[in-house]
Amino acid sequence: MTNSSAVASLWLRSQLQAGRAATWLLSELGDLVVQLEHPRWRDDPYPLYEQIRQRGPLYRGLSGTWATSSFAVCNQVLRDRRFGVQRVDGRAQGGLLGAPVPAPPEGFVELDPPDHTRLRRLAMPAFNPKRLEAYRPRVQSIVDSLLAKVAGRESLDLVRDLGTPLPITVISDLLGIPDAERGAFAEFGEVVIEGFNGVSSMRQAREVTAVTEHLVALFDRLLRERAVEPGDDVISTLAAAVGEERMTARELHGTAMLLLVAGFETTVNLIGNGMRALLEHPEQWARLRAEPELAAAAVEEALRYDSPVQSTSRVAHTEIELAGQTIKPGQTVVAILAGGNRDAQAYERPEQFDITRSAGPEHLAFASGIHYCLGARLARIEGEIVFRTLAERMPSLRLVGRPERRDTSAIRGLRTLPVTVAQRGQ
Ligand code: HEM
């Protein structure tokens, strides 16, 4: 180990220990913001969101961090340009950034305007609605081939067999990852995402760093290749922007990494959480089987009812009066999107899973404001095709055993979702 990596190692270890001790203490003292991370709420965090809501539209924890699970206040925070995603000193919030270990290249979700605006605009053509609609048959054919692999089996795992391989194949297509690299790309994605969910050991920090370096090298190689021989993929579009000096190579790496991270586990969790909700509510599953055209509505209800991204946060860049409170510059507000999605002020019977729900505003699962999810339409297409295809072809799906939950809080999803199948005709 070199001197600098030994220092980094010691620094990280001490940070992890100090962080755990502070979190434990604040949690014992009843800080509801710190409780958001507590494993005791993993299975069902919704009563905690309700407790926070009962403390008022904007609650301040002992640590000084604010939180809201009010639909209206979440929406206000996300849309108010006096809040940003970067700290007041211009650095990104949280994670390993600021630590003496190599920080991964930033994606524009971690940036404020004007850089956010410039980079988001460069990535936008890939998410053009017409282009995505034309991509629908490809999503269907990926789903068909994944289901063909499990044909004839009595049991399968909807997360491992379908939920995970679908979005990683879609993102690989989108970025133009060569076939030979796709297996490794999927594995890299898993490691980087585990790291984004919080690094809990030195071993994991080393693994995340190594994989990030591999991915950066891959994106760099593709940048050089596509600059000479462009294709119909996002890296080619971005490589042209690098050539025209509208973005740097490092910004390209950050954007490609963001698309991998933002579009992978979130979509896996839409499929896992959504299929679980459908199968746990047999009358809703029966309704979808009878009317598969309700699949798009089922996706919206799944996103509202058990959101893959439960919360995000913003930093006040100036003093802000909100919901009767004064937020000082530099203070953080956690917008509990999944709490807002269960707010009785916004939705009737918010605790009920109802795929025919018609009243109520658009949910916050894709956030709101300038960072509204760029891949929302793509995620909706993937979810709709999966729900519809399963309802049509595997109507007798049933849950078996206990699904395994991911050990994360801001991102909510399942590691496994075992089901039994009797295919049509059986
Ligand atoms: C069900 C699946 C998905 C969910 C629930 C989801 C949710 C979100 C949320 C909540 C944000 C805002 C984060 C914040 O403001 O802090 C976001 C941003 C983003 N998402 Fe998604 N996402 C999903 C799928 C995708 C897909 C498939 C892609 C692309 C392949 C994607 C790309 C992005 C990007 C690029 C951003 C950053 C937007 C910006 O900062 O301007 N997402 N997503």
Residues whose N, C-alpha, C, O or C-beta is under 5 A from the ligand:
A	BS01	HEM	F108 V109 R120 L259 A262 G263 T266 T267 L270 P308 V309 T312 L364 A365 F366 A367 I370 H371 Y372 C373 L374 G375 A376 L378 A379
